[in-house]
């Protein structure tokens, strides 16, 4: 635990110390639903420090964390319109907007975190980033979103049969809805900010997410059973409004791209430390963790999800390309 705290503190300190303190000519407003100190928030703040430093104080980033500018669906629309300049979101909400993003949200498409990194850092990742420009956005970088697993307030999930009949919150994505339905559960799309009260009041039985989100949201307080089926490893993405992008010079655009890219390793280090700390906190709180589950029945149940959503030759080619990456 001391190592985790030291690593996180050092990285956060490096984020703070890079600030130049200059008065900014252009301040880019950035949205994030996660709380202050969360790895994605700290990474975009680090990006802002790099931009400020490299532009001689002309370019800055102001991060509005904790959903101050709205939930993800609303902030995506605002970013497309140019009201918000930068936005860190999960790829899930983009699935119904940009077809190609669906492949990263397919259950068990990634064999692990290293495989996901190799995919998003390579040609497939670049290809999908380029698709955002057709939707008034500029894709800048991928961040980690961890592996997502089911948690609920009712009972431990030790097999696929235990999911039947349970109501799970999912992101507003058809892929996520169909995934839960294929497992026998009842999918309920809800904004992230409504999950805690919905579990607490019995509107839903649970949700699915990674260790840091499960912990930082307080969901572990109302959902005492967490099953590490790791059905999804969905990257997060940092996008910029195409309208805001168009107002920058070519040189400043290059600075923004590079700063975003350089924020990725910082985010990954912060994420690894935060993930370990969150897991330790949740386990210490007495949440029942089921980590020896047989994933194969879960994977077998995903066949109809792939058949429904991977229909075009383009998507089939992307899936093949992902699977071919070492």
C-alpha positions as CSV (number, residue, x, y, z in Angstrom):
1,X,0.0,0.0,0.0
2,X,2.9,2.4,0.8
3,X,4.4,1.8,-2.6
4,X,1.0,2.5,-4.3
5,X,0.6,5.8,-2.4
6,X,4.2,6.8,-3.1
7,X,3.8,6.1,-6.8
8,X,0.5,7.9,-7.1
9,X,1.7,10.9,-5.1
10,X,4.9,11.2,-7.2
11,X,3.0,11.1,-10.5
12,X,0.4,13.6,-9.3
13,X,3.1,15.8,-8.1
14,X,4.8,15.7,-11.5
15,X,1.4,16.7,-13.0
16,X,1.3,19.8,-10.7
17,X,4.9,20.8,-11.0
18,X,4.9,21.0,-14.8
19,X,2.5,24.0,-14.7
20,X,4.3,27.2,-16.0
21,X,2.0,29.7,-14.4
22,X,1.7,31.8,-17.6
23,X,-1.5,33.6,-18.5
24,X,-3.2,31.6,-21.2
25,X,-4.4,32.9,-24.6
26,X,-6.6,29.8,-25.3
27,X,-8.1,27.7,-22.5
28,X,-9.6,24.4,-23.6
29,X,-12.5,23.3,-21.5
30,X,-12.4,19.5,-20.8
31,X,-15.1,17.3,-19.4
32,X,-14.9,14.1,-17.3
33,X,-17.5,12.3,-15.3
34,X,-14.9,10.9,-12.8
35,X,-13.9,12.7,-9.6
36,X,-10.9,14.8,-9.0
37,X,-7.7,12.7,-8.6
38,X,-9.1,9.9,-10.8
39,X,-6.4,8.7,-13.4
40,X,-8.2,10.0,-16.4
41,X,-8.7,13.4,-14.8
42,X,-5.0,13.6,-13.7
43,X,-3.9,12.5,-17.2
44,X,-5.8,15.3,-18.9
45,X,-4.4,17.8,-16.3
46,X,-1.0,16.5,-17.2
47,X,-1.7,17.0,-20.9
48,X,-2.7,20.6,-20.0
49,X,0.6,21.1,-18.2
50,X,2.5,19.9,-21.2
51,X,0.6,22.1,-23.5
52,X,1.1,25.1,-21.3
53,X,4.8,24.4,-21.1
54,X,5.4,23.7,-24.8
55,X,3.3,26.6,-26.0
56,X,5.0,29.1,-23.7
57,X,1.8,29.6,-21.8
58,X,-0.5,30.2,-24.8
59,X,-2.5,27.0,-24.5
60,X,-4.1,25.7,-21.4
61,X,-6.6,23.0,-20.3
62,X,-9.2,23.4,-17.6
63,X,-10.6,20.1,-16.5
64,X,-14.2,20.0,-15.2
65,X,-14.4,16.7,-13.4
66,X,-17.2,14.9,-11.5
67,X,-19.7,15.4,-14.3
68,X,-19.8,19.2,-13.8
69,X,-20.6,19.7,-17.4
70,X,-23.0,16.8,-17.6
71,X,-23.2,13.0,-18.0
72,X,-21.3,11.4,-20.9
73,X,-24.2,11.3,-23.5
74,X,-24.9,15.0,-23.0
75,X,-21.2,16.0,-23.1
76,X,-20.6,14.1,-26.3
77,X,-23.3,16.2,-28.0
78,X,-21.9,19.4,-26.5
79,X,-18.4,18.5,-27.7
80,X,-19.8,17.8,-31.2
81,X,-21.4,21.3,-31.2
82,X,-18.2,23.0,-29.9
83,X,-19.6,24.0,-26.5
84,X,-17.0,21.7,-24.8
85,X,-13.5,21.6,-26.3
86,X,-12.1,18.3,-24.9
87,X,-14.0,15.3,-23.5
88,X,-12.8,12.1,-21.8
89,X,-15.4,9.4,-22.3
90,X,-15.7,5.6,-22.4
91,X,-16.1,4.2,-25.9
92,X,-19.4,2.6,-24.9
93,X,-21.6,5.7,-25.5
94,X,-20.0,6.1,-29.0
95,X,-21.2,2.6,-30.1
96,X,-24.5,4.0,-31.4
97,X,-22.8,7.0,-33.0
98,X,-19.7,5.6,-34.6
99,X,-20.1,2.0,-35.8
100,X,-16.4,1.2,-35.8
101,X,-16.1,1.8,-32.0
102,X,-18.3,-1.3,-31.4
103,X,-15.4,-3.7,-31.9
104,X,-13.7,-2.4,-28.8
105,X,-16.9,-2.9,-26.8
106,X,-17.4,-6.5,-27.8
107,X,-17.3,-8.9,-24.9
108,X,-14.0,-10.8,-24.6
109,X,-12.5,-9.2,-27.8
110,X,-9.3,-8.5,-25.8
111,X,-7.3,-11.3,-24.3
112,X,-6.0,-9.0,-21.5
113,X,-4.7,-5.5,-20.9
114,X,-1.5,-5.9,-22.7
115,X,-3.4,-7.1,-25.8
116,X,-5.7,-4.1,-25.6
117,X,-2.7,-1.7,-25.4
118,X,-1.0,-3.3,-28.4
119,X,-4.2,-2.9,-30.4
120,X,-5.0,0.7,-29.5
121,X,-1.4,1.7,-29.9
122,X,-1.3,0.2,-33.4
123,X,-2.9,0.5,-36.8
124,X,-6.4,-0.6,-35.6
125,X,-6.4,2.0,-32.9
126,X,-5.4,4.7,-35.4
127,X,-8.0,3.6,-37.9
128,X,-10.8,3.9,-35.4
129,X,-9.5,7.3,-34.1
130,X,-9.8,8.6,-37.7
131,X,-13.5,7.7,-37.8
132,X,-14.3,10.4,-35.2
133,X,-13.6,13.2,-37.8
134,X,-16.8,12.1,-39.6
135,X,-18.8,13.0,-36.5
136,X,-17.5,16.5,-35.7
137,X,-14.9,15.2,-33.4
138,X,-11.1,14.6,-33.4
139,X,-9.9,11.4,-31.7
140,X,-6.7,12.2,-29.7
141,X,-5.8,9.3,-27.4
142,X,-6.9,6.1,-25.7
143,X,-6.9,5.7,-21.9
144,X,-7.3,2.6,-19.8
145,X,-10.7,1.7,-18.5
146,X,-9.7,-1.5,-16.8
147,X,-11.6,-4.8,-17.0
148,X,-15.3,-4.6,-16.3
149,X,-17.1,-7.2,-14.1
150,X,-20.6,-7.6,-12.6
151,X,-21.5,-6.5,-9.1
152,X,-24.9,-6.7,-7.4
153,X,-26.7,-6.3,-4.1
154,X,-28.6,-9.7,-4.2
155,X,-26.3,-12.7,-4.3
156,X,-22.9,-13.9,-5.4
157,X,-22.7,-14.7,-9.1
158,X,-20.7,-18.0,-9.4
159,X,-22.0,-19.1,-12.8
160,X,-24.0,-17.7,-15.7
161,X,-27.2,-19.2,-14.2
162,X,-26.9,-16.7,-11.3
163,X,-27.3,-13.7,-13.7
164,X,-30.8,-14.8,-14.8
165,X,-33.4,-12.3,-13.8
166,X,-31.1,-9.7,-12.2
167,X,-31.4,-6.1,-13.4
168,X,-28.1,-4.6,-14.3
169,X,-27.3,-1.0,-15.2
170,X,-25.4,-0.7,-18.5
171,X,-24.1,2.2,-20.5
172,X,-26.3,3.6,-23.2
173,X,-25.0,1.2,-25.8
174,X,-26.9,-1.5,-27.7
175,X,-23.8,-3.8,-27.4
176,X,-23.9,-3.6,-23.6
177,X,-27.7,-4.2,-23.5
178,X,-27.4,-7.2,-25.8
179,X,-24.5,-8.6,-23.8
180,X,-26.5,-8.6,-20.5
181,X,-29.6,-10.0,-22.3
182,X,-27.5,-12.8,-23.8
183,X,-26.5,-13.8,-20.3
184,X,-30.1,-13.9,-19.1
185,X,-30.1,-10.7,-17.2
186,X,-32.2,-7.6,-17.6
187,X,-30.2,-4.6,-19.0
188,X,-31.2,-1.2,-17.8
189,X,-29.4,1.8,-19.5
190,X,-28.8,4.5,-16.9
191,X,-26.5,7.5,-16.5
192,X,-23.5,6.7,-14.3
193,X,-24.5,9.2,-11.7
194,X,-27.8,7.4,-11.0
195,X,-26.4,4.0,-10.3
196,X,-25.8,4.3,-6.5
197,X,-29.3,5.4,-5.7
198,X,-30.8,3.0,-8.1
199,X,-29.1,0.0,-6.4
200,X,-29.9,1.4,-3.0
201,X,-33.6,1.7,-3.8
202,X,-33.9,-1.5,-5.7
203,X,-34.6,0.0,-9.1
204,X,-31.7,-2.2,-10.3
205,X,-29.9,-5.0,-8.7
206,X,-26.4,-4.1,-9.8
207,X,-24.1,-2.9,-12.5
208,X,-20.8,-3.7,-14.1
209,X,-17.6,-1.8,-14.0
210,X,-13.9,-1.8,-13.1
211,X,-12.2,-1.7,-9.6
212,X,-11.6,2.1,-9.5
213,X,-15.1,3.0,-10.6
214,X,-16.7,0.4,-8.3
215,X,-14.7,1.9,-5.4
216,X,-14.7,5.7,-6.2
217,X,-18.4,5.8,-6.9
218,X,-19.2,4.1,-3.6
219,X,-21.1,1.4,-5.4
220,X,-19.4,-1.2,-3.2
221,X,-21.3,0.2,-0.3
222,X,-24.6,-0.9,-1.8
223,X,-23.5,-3.9,-3.9
224,X,-21.8,-6.4,-1.7
225,X,-21.0,-9.1,-4.4
226,X,-18.4,-8.6,-7.1
227,X,-17.7,-11.3,-9.7
228,X,-14.5,-11.0,-11.7
229,X,-15.8,-12.3,-15.0
230,X,-13.9,-9.5,-16.8
231,X,-16.3,-9.5,-19.7
232,X,-15.1,-6.2,-21.1
233,X,-11.9,-4.3,-21.4
234,X,-13.2,-1.2,-23.0
235,X,-10.7,1.7,-23.6
236,X,-11.6,5.2,-22.7
237,X,-11.0,7.9,-25.3
238,X,-10.0,11.6,-25.3
239,X,-11.7,13.5,-28.1
240,X,-11.7,17.1,-29.1
241,X,-14.5,19.1,-30.8
242,X,-13.8,19.5,-34.5
243,X,-15.0,23.1,-34.3
244,X,-12.5,23.9,-31.5
245,X,-9.7,22.0,-33.4
246,X,-10.4,24.1,-36.5
247,X,-9.7,27.3,-34.6
248,X,-6.1,26.2,-33.8
249,X,-3.2,26.7,-36.1
250,X,-1.5,23.6,-37.6
251,X,1.4,24.0,-35.2
252,X,-1.0,24.2,-32.2
253,X,-2.9,21.2,-33.4
254,X,0.4,19.3,-33.5
255,X,1.1,20.4,-29.9
256,X,-2.4,19.2,-28.8
257,X,-1.9,15.8,-30.5
258,X,1.5,15.2,-29.0
259,X,0.5,16.3,-25.5
260,X,-2.5,14.0,-25.6
261,X,-0.2,11.1,-26.7
262,X,2.3,11.9,-24.0
263,X,-0.4,11.8,-21.4
264,X,-1.1,8.1,-22.1
265,X,1.9,6.5,-20.2
266,X,1.2,8.8,-17.2
267,X,-2.4,7.7,-17.2
268,X,-1.5,4.0,-17.4
269,X,0.9,4.3,-14.5
270,X,-1.7,6.1,-12.4
271,X,-4.3,3.6,-13.4
272,X,-2.3,0.6,-12.3
273,X,-1.6,2.2,-8.9
274,X,-5.3,3.3,-8.5
275,X,-6.6,-0.1,-9.6
276,X,-4.5,-1.9,-6.9
277,X,-5.5,0.6,-4.2
278,X,-9.2,0.3,-5.1
279,X,-9.1,-3.4,-5.0
280,X,-7.4,-3.4,-1.6
281,X,-10.0,-0.9,-0.2
282,X,-13.0,-2.9,-1.6
283,X,-11.6,-6.2,-0.2
284,X,-11.0,-4.6,3.2
285,X,-14.6,-3.4,3.2
286,X,-15.8,-7.0,3.3
287,X,-17.3,-7.1,-0.2
288,X,-17.6,-10.8,-1.4
289,X,-15.2,-11.2,-4.3
290,X,-15.7,-14.2,-6.7
291,X,-12.5,-14.5,-8.6
292,X,-12.4,-18.2,-9.6
293,X,-15.3,-18.2,-12.1
294,X,-15.3,-20.3,-15.3
295,X,-15.5,-17.7,-18.0
296,X,-16.0,-20.1,-20.9
297,X,-19.9,-20.3,-20.6
298,X,-19.9,-16.5,-20.5
299,X,-17.8,-16.4,-23.7
300,X,-19.9,-19.0,-25.4
301,X,-23.1,-16.9,-24.7
302,X,-21.6,-14.0,-26.7
303,X,-22.0,-15.7,-30.1
304,X,-25.3,-14.0,-30.8
305,X,-24.0,-10.6,-29.7
306,X,-21.2,-10.9,-32.3
307,X,-23.6,-12.2,-35.0
308,X,-25.9,-9.2,-34.4
309,X,-23.3,-6.4,-34.2
310,X,-20.5,-7.6,-36.4
311,X,-22.4,-7.6,-39.7
312,X,-20.4,-5.4,-42.2
313,X,-17.3,-6.6,-43.9
314,X,-15.5,-3.6,-42.3
315,X,-16.4,-4.7,-38.8
316,X,-15.5,-8.3,-39.5
317,X,-12.1,-7.2,-40.8
318,X,-11.5,-5.1,-37.7
319,X,-12.4,-8.0,-35.4
320,X,-10.0,-10.3,-37.4
321,X,-7.3,-7.6,-37.2
322,X,-7.7,-7.3,-33.4
323,X,-7.5,-11.0,-32.9
324,X,-4.3,-11.2,-35.1
325,X,-2.5,-8.7,-32.8
326,X,-0.1,-10.4,-30.4
